[in-house]
Amino acid sequence: MVQNLEEHGGAAASESHGQYISAIYRHMQVMISAELAPYRIGSGQYIFLMAIAGREAITQKGLSEKLLIDKTTTAKAIAKLEAEGYVRREADPSDNRYQLLYLTEEGRQVVPMVQEALNRVKSRTRKGMTDEEYGLMLKLLKKVLRNLSDREQN
C-alpha cells in the first residue's frame, strides 16, 4: 500500500498528506477491530469507551464535543456500548433533560484489556520511530486538525 502511494504520489510537492492519513486510518481500524473483536467492541466504539473511562459522568453532547465527533455517530456508538453492557446512562441530577454516561462494572473490567490492545497497535505504528519523531508527528497532526476544525478561519 505505502509503495503504491509512493509510486503514484509523484514528487513531494504534489503529494497530499491526506492520502497517507486516510491509508493509515484504514489500516489502524482493521488492526484495532481485530484486537477488540474478543470484547465485542468495534473500531468505532473504543474511543468513546476510553473517553468515558477517563471522565465518567459526561453527557453524550459533552462526549461529542470532546472527541470532535458528530452527535449521531456518538449516539450510535453509545447505544452499542450500552447494548454490550459496558456503559450505562443515568439522569443528570442537575438537569433531567440530560443523561450522564458511566461505565458499568463490566466496562471497568474491559478498559485495561482495551488499553493493552490499543497499546499493541500503537507500538506497531511507532516501530522505527524515535520518541522525538513520534512527538513531532503528533504535534503536526494536531496542527492539521486545528487548521481544519478552527471555525474562525472558515
Contacts in CASP RR format, 6 or more apart in sequence:
PFRMAT RR
TARGET T0000
AUTHOR 0000-0000-0000
METHOD contacts of the structure
MODEL  1
MVQNLEEHGGAAASESHGQYISAIYRHMQVMISAELAPYRIGSGQYIFLM
AIAGREAITQKGLSEKLLIDKTTTAKAIAKLEAEGYVRREADPSDNRYQL
LYLTEEGRQVVPMVQEALNRVKSRTRKGMTDEEYGLMLKLLKKVLRNLSD
REQN
1 23 0 8 1.000
1 27 0 8 1.000
2 23 0 8 1.000
5 19 0 8 1.000
5 20 0 8 1.000
5 23 0 8 1.000
9 15 0 8 1.000
9 19 0 8 1.000
17 144 0 8 1.000
21 141 0 8 1.000
21 144 0 8 1.000
24 125 0 8 1.000
28 43 0 8 1.000
28 121 0 8 1.000
28 125 0 8 1.000
29 43 0 8 1.000
29 44 0 8 1.000
30 43 0 8 1.000
31 121 0 8 1.000
31 124 0 8 1.000
32 42 0 8 1.000
32 43 0 8 1.000
32 46 0 8 1.000
32 117 0 8 1.000
32 118 0 8 1.000
32 121 0 8 1.000
33 42 0 8 1.000
33 43 0 8 1.000
35 117 0 8 1.000
35 118 0 8 1.000
35 120 0 8 1.000
35 121 0 8 1.000
36 42 0 8 1.000
36 43 0 8 1.000
36 46 0 8 1.000
36 114 0 8 1.000
36 117 0 8 1.000
39 110 0 8 1.000
39 113 0 8 1.000
39 114 0 8 1.000
40 84 0 8 1.000
41 49 0 8 1.000
41 81 0 8 1.000
41 84 0 8 1.000
41 86 0 8 1.000
41 110 0 8 1.000
41 114 0 8 1.000
42 80 0 8 1.000
44 77 0 8 1.000
45 77 0 8 1.000
45 80 0 8 1.000
45 81 0 8 1.000
46 114 0 8 1.000
46 118 0 8 1.000
47 67 0 8 1.000
47 69 0 8 1.000
47 77 0 8 1.000
48 63 0 8 1.000
48 67 0 8 1.000
48 74 0 8 1.000
48 77 0 8 1.000
48 78 0 8 1.000
48 81 0 8 1.000
48 87 0 8 1.000
49 81 0 8 1.000
49 86 0 8 1.000
49 87 0 8 1.000
49 103 0 8 1.000
49 107 0 8 1.000
49 110 0 8 1.000
49 111 0 8 1.000
49 114 0 8 1.000
50 111 0 8 1.000
50 114 0 8 1.000
50 115 0 8 1.000
50 118 0 8 1.000
51 58 0 8 1.000
51 63 0 8 1.000
51 66 0 8 1.000
51 67 0 8 1.000
52 58 0 8 1.000
52 63 0 8 1.000
52 87 0 8 1.000
52 101 0 8 1.000
52 102 0 8 1.000
52 103 0 8 1.000
53 103 0 8 1.000
53 107 0 8 1.000
53 108 0 8 1.000
53 111 0 8 1.000
55 66 0 8 1.000
56 100 0 8 1.000
56 101 0 8 1.000
56 102 0 8 1.000
56 103 0 8 1.000
57 100 0 8 1.000
57 101 0 8 1.000
57 102 0 8 1.000
58 66 0 8 1.000
58 100 0 8 1.000
58 101 0 8 1.000
59 92 0 8 1.000
59 98 0 8 1.000
59 99 0 8 1.000
59 100 0 8 1.000
59 101 0 8 1.000
60 71 0 8 1.000
60 74 0 8 1.000
60 75 0 8 1.000
60 78 0 8 1.000
60 99 0 8 1.000
60 101 0 8 1.000
61 71 0 8 1.000
61 98 0 8 1.000
63 69 0 8 1.000
63 74 0 8 1.000
63 78 0 8 1.000
63 101 0 8 1.000
64 70 0 8 1.000
64 71 0 8 1.000
64 73 0 8 1.000
64 74 0 8 1.000
67 74 0 8 1.000
68 145 0 8 1.000
68 149 0 8 1.000
78 87 0 8 1.000
78 89 0 8 1.000
78 101 0 8 1.000
81 87 0 8 1.000
82 88 0 8 1.000
82 89 0 8 1.000
85 104 0 8 1.000
85 106 0 8 1.000
85 107 0 8 1.000
86 103 0 8 1.000
86 104 0 8 1.000
86 106 0 8 1.000
86 107 0 8 1.000
86 110 0 8 1.000
87 101 0 8 1.000
87 102 0 8 1.000
87 103 0 8 1.000
87 104 0 8 1.000
87 107 0 8 1.000
88 101 0 8 1.000
88 102 0 8 1.000
88 103 0 8 1.000
88 104 0 8 1.000
89 99 0 8 1.000
89 100 0 8 1.000
89 101 0 8 1.000
89 102 0 8 1.000
90 99 0 8 1.000
90 100 0 8 1.000
90 102 0 8 1.000
91 98 0 8 1.000
91 99 0 8 1.000
91 100 0 8 1.000
92 98 0 8 1.000
92 99 0 8 1.000
92 100 0 8 1.000
103 111 0 8 1.000
126 134 0 8 1.000
129 137 0 8 1.000
147 153 0 8 1.000
END
